[in-house]
Amino acid sequence: MIRYRFGVEGDLTAPSDDRLAVGDPRVVDFLTKLARKLLAPAVARRHPELGSLGFFLRPAELHRAIARMQHPDALVFPRGNVFHVPPANVDTIFVYSWALSALAGNHNVVRISERSAVAADTILEALNEVLADADPVIARTQRMITYGRDDAVTAALSQWCDLRVIWGGDNAINSIRKQPLRPSARDMTFADRTSWAAISADGWRAASPKARRDAVVGFSNDSYWFDQAACSSPRTVFLVGSETGDVREQFVELLLDVVDQRGWAVDASMAVEKRVNAYELAATGAVSAIDFPANTVTSLSLTAVPQAPRYWIGAGAFPFAEVGSLLDLVPAMNRQDQTFAHFGFQPDELREFALALGGRGVDRIVPLGSALTFGAIWDGYDLPREFTRLTTLAA
């Protein structure tokens, strides 16, 4: 499990006696012990996002995922060999997809970016600590590797695998896809996505001060854990209702206070980039006003919903737009849209919005504070089932 360089000559095929089963108890035991490591108070304090990961790997969640893998009309088996290429900018995502794949009984190779941050190193340390007492089959079938830009290695791993899981920008996906798979293999890709937040003006005004603050704390977690670069972090805030100026003012004021108390920071170079991008939006007419109340928060007034940027502006940059109802947002949504985080709406309003979208855009509709909470269904994929294959049996 240790991070190491990988040569093309390496033996990638585990012996047949190292076969794992779907929901293999040895994997469950390994992931359960890893969860305990990540949920330790000292780790969670340093890296709060690892606490969420540890929660995802608790036994109850693992058995829930195993149950999702079952099929009433077929026998369920591991898909085989899985090659994971996670992004560098969200350095915990590789554990989620790898853990579900291992839970499905697959042999996995995960390429860890050389640019990954401290949280990734903390995870790898925890993996190696747990590995020391794990069943040896885990070390023989699960590999975490690092190598530079080397098409020969990527090509070898691509020929080895039955499923290639690619996280990252569209350009990165297209680059890796130049390496062909075996005819029987396929790709599962997680491309560039855009996510949004929406606040009901009526719901905000009716909420208690505590509920408002809790919502803003959740929003700050969604936005600042990965410098707003995660695909599920909100890029624009839609204020739904009429005369929403007071709601926006109160929201930004609370956000400034929460960000200050939480100790979120934006470094100088990122703050400069954020200003450049904000002024560019103003120059194109996409925004009519910009406010820099602090280095950590930039507030922009969009001229119209279609002007909402689908690219990363910078950490703590939040364009705002006002619409009369959620249904007014439907024409602006498309397949690039992933997560829609909300506050203050009634369930019937959210359901009506989802039905109006009709699957043409937005894969997840979640409360503020849950945008980064990983789930078994992600980007429209039912991951536990994607990592398995089915065999039908007729006697």
N, C-alpha and C positions, 0 to 999 in steps of 0.2 A: 504493500500500500504506500510505501515511501515514494516521494517524488524523485524520479531519476531519469537519466537520458535513455532513449530507446533507439536501438539500432534496427535497421531493416532486417538484419539476419536473425533477430530475436524469435524464439519459438512462441507463436501466438496461439497455438492450438493446445488446449489443456487435454490431458489424457481422458479417455472415456470413463474411467472410474472416478473422475472428478465431477460427474454430472450432478447438477442441483435440480431439485424439484420446485414447482411453484409453491411458495410459502414455506420453503425449506427451513426447518427449525434452527439449523446452524446459522442461517442468515438472520433470522428473527432475533436470535440471541445476540449476535454481533451488533445489529442495529439498536437493540434495546440498551446495550451497554454504552454505545456511542451516544445515545440520547442522554443518558445520565451524565456523561462527561460535559456535554454542551449545556445542560441545564444547571450545572454547578454554579453557585452564586458568583464566584470570582470570574468565570468565563462570561456569564450573562451581563455582568457589570461592564466589562471591557467591550463586549460586542453584543449589544441587545438583539441584533438580528439572528444571532446564533441561538438565543432562547426560543425564538419562533421555530427554528429548524429542529431543535431538541424536542419541542412539543409535537412537531409533525412526526417524529420518529418514536413516539411513545408506543408501547405495546398495543394499546387500544386502537390507535390510528393504523398501525401495521396490520392488525387483523381485519380492520375495516377494508384496507386496500386489498388484502388477500381475498376477502369475500367478493369484492368487485371483479376479481379475475375469474371467478367461477362462471360457468355457462350451463344452462339447464339442458342443452341439446348436444353437447360435445364434451370431449375430454380436453383438458387444458394443459399445455406444456410450455416450457420456456421457448422464446423465439429463437435463441441460439447465442450468437456472438453480437455484442452491441458496442459500437464505437461512438463515444460522446465527445462533442466539441463545444464546451460551454463558453460564454463570453467572459472577457476580462473585467468588464465594468460592474458586474454583479457577481461577486466572488463567493456566493453561497449556493447559487442555482445548480451547480453541478451535482451537489449532494442529493437534491430532490430527485432529479431524473435518474441518477445512478442508483439511489436507494430503492426506488420502485422497480427498476430493471433487475437489480440483484434479488429483490423480494420475489420477482417472477422466475428466478432460477437461472438468469442469463450469466454468461461470462462477459465481463465488461472491461473495456479499456477507456479511461477518461483522460483526455489531454487537458492538463492544467496550464493556463496561459503563464508565460514568463512574466507578464505584467500584472498578475493577480496581486491583491492587496493582503494586508496582515491577517484579515479574517480567514482567508484561504489557508494560510500557514497554520493558524490555530486549529482549523479543522483537520489538516493533515497530521498535526501532532497528536490530536485526539484519536484519529484513525490508527496511527501506529501504536499508540499506547494500548488501545483495545485489541489490536491485532496480536499483540504479544501473547495473550491468553486465549485467543480464538482458535477454533478448529482450523487446522492447516489448509483445509480446502478453500478457505476465504482468501488466503494469500495467493493460492495457485490460480484462482479464477477471477480475482478483482485487482485491476492494476490502475494506479494513478501515475501518469507520466508527464514529463515536460520535454519538449523539443522545440527548436526554433523553426523558422520558415523553411520547411523541408518537404518538397512535394513527393519525394521518394518514400518517405515514412508515411505521409498521409495516404499515398496511393496503396502502400502495402496494407495499412489498416483498413482502408476502404474495400480492398479485395477480400480481406479476412472476415468482414462483418456481414451479418444478416440484416442488421438495422443500423443506420447511421443517424445520430441525433445531433442536429446542428443548431446551436443558439447563436444569435448575433445579428449584425446588420445585413442588409440585403447583399452588399458587396462581398462580405465574408462568406455568405452562403453560396453565392455564385462562384466564388473562387474555389471553395472546397468541392463543389459539384463538378468541377472540371475533372476530378479524379473519379473514374467510373467505378460503379459497384458491380458485383456479380449479377447476372440476369435475375436471380431469385431474390435479391436483396432490394431494400428500398430506403428512402430518406424520410425522416420526420423532422421538419424544419420549424424554427421559431424565429420569424423574420422581424424586421423593423415594425414596431407597433406604436400606436398613440393611445393615451388614456386621458380621461377627463374627470372632473368633479362637478357636481351640481348641488346647489343649496336652494331649498324652498324658502322663499322670503317669509311666507306665512308660517311655515314650520319653525323657522329660526326665531321669529318674534314670539311664538307660543312656547318655545323651549325655555327651561330654567337656565339660570347662569351656569350651573354645573354642567348641564347637558351641552350647552354651547362650548364651554371650555373643553370638555371631553372630546367633542367633535373636532376641535381645532388641534388638540394634542394628537388625535388619530391622523388628521390631515398632515401634521408636521412629520410624523413617522413615515407616512406614505411618501412624502416629498424629499426628506433630507437624509434618510438612511443611506441612499446610494447617489447622493447629489442630484436627485431628480432625473438620473440617467436610466433608471430601470424602466422597462417598457410599461409597467403597470403604475408608475408614478404619474399623478395628474399633471397635465401640461397647461390646461385652461380651466378656469372656474366659471361655470354658468350660474347666474343668479336668476331663479325662476319666479316670476311674479311681476308686480308693478311697483314702481317707486322704490327700487332696491338700494338706493344710496346709503341708507342707514345700516342696512345689513352688511354691505361691503365694508363700510367704515369700521363697524364693530368687529367684523371678521379679521381684518388686517391688524387692527389694534391688538386683538387677542393673540394673533399669530406672532406678532413682534414680541409680545411678552413671553409666550410659550417657548419660542425659539431661543430667546435670551436665557430663560431658566434652564432649558435643556442643554444649553451649551453648544448648540449647533453653530457651525462657523462656515464661512465661505472664504477661501484663500484669495489673495489679491489678484492673481492672474485670472481666476475664474470670475471675479467681480468685474474686471475690465472686459472680459469676453462677453459677459452678460450685458454690460452697458452698450457695447458695440452692436450686439444683436438687437437690443431694444431700440436703439436709434435707427437701425436699418428698417425695422418694422414701421417706425414712425415715418421714415422717408418714403416708404412705399404706400403710405396711407392706410396700412392695416390697423394702426392704433392712433388714437386721437390725443392721448395724454399718457405721460409716464411719471411715476412717483418712485423715488429712491429713499424711503424713510430710514433704511439701514442697509448695511452691506449684505445682510442676509435675506432681505425681502425687497423685491421689485414688483410694483403693481402697475399693470398696463390696462388701458381702456380700449377694448376692441371696437372698431367701427361697425362690424357686422359679424355674425356667427361664422360665415364661410371664411373669414379672414383668420380664424383661429389657427395658429401655427402647428404643423404636424412634425416639427423637428425640435430638437433640444435647444433651448435658448441659453440656459445656464441654471445653476443651482439657486433655487429660491426666486425664480421669475414666474409670475402668475398673471397672465392676461385674464381680464374679466369681461364677460358679456352678459347682457340682460335679455331674457326671452319671456314671453307670456306664459308658456307651458312647456312641459317636457316634449310634447308632440311637435313643437316648433323646431326641435333639434333633429328630428328624424331625417329630413332631407340632407343634412350635413354629415351624417354618419356613413362610414363605408367599411370595407373589409379590413382596412388597416387598423381599425379601432379595436382595442382590447378590453380595457377595464373602465367602467363607469361607476365612480364612487359617489355616494349620495348622502344627504342629510335632510330630514324634515318632511319627507314625502310619505304618503299613505301607500300601503302595499298595492292597492288597486291602481294607483297612478303609475307605479313602477311596472306592474304587469301590463298595463295598457301600452306603455312605452315599449316594452320588450316585444309585444305582439305586433306593434306598428313597425318595428325594425324588421321583423320577419326573418331574422338570421342574416340579413345583408350587412350587418355591422354590429360590433360590441359582443364580446364573448362572455363578459363577466359584469354583473351588476351587484355591487357590494356596498356596505356602509363605509363612511369615512373611517380610516384606520385599519381597513381590511384589504386595501389594494395590494399590499405586498404579501398577504397571507397565501402561501402556496396551497393549491388544492389538487386532488387527483384528476379533476377535469381542468385542463389548462389550454388556452388558445384553441378551444373547441375540440381538443383531443381527450379521449377517455384513456389516460396514460396507463393505468393498470392493465387494461385490455390490449393496448398497443404493444406492450412488451411481451405478450404471449401469442401462441398460435393454437389453433383449434384442430382437433381430429374428430371427425364424426365416425360413429360405430353403429352398424346395422347388423344384427345377428340373423 
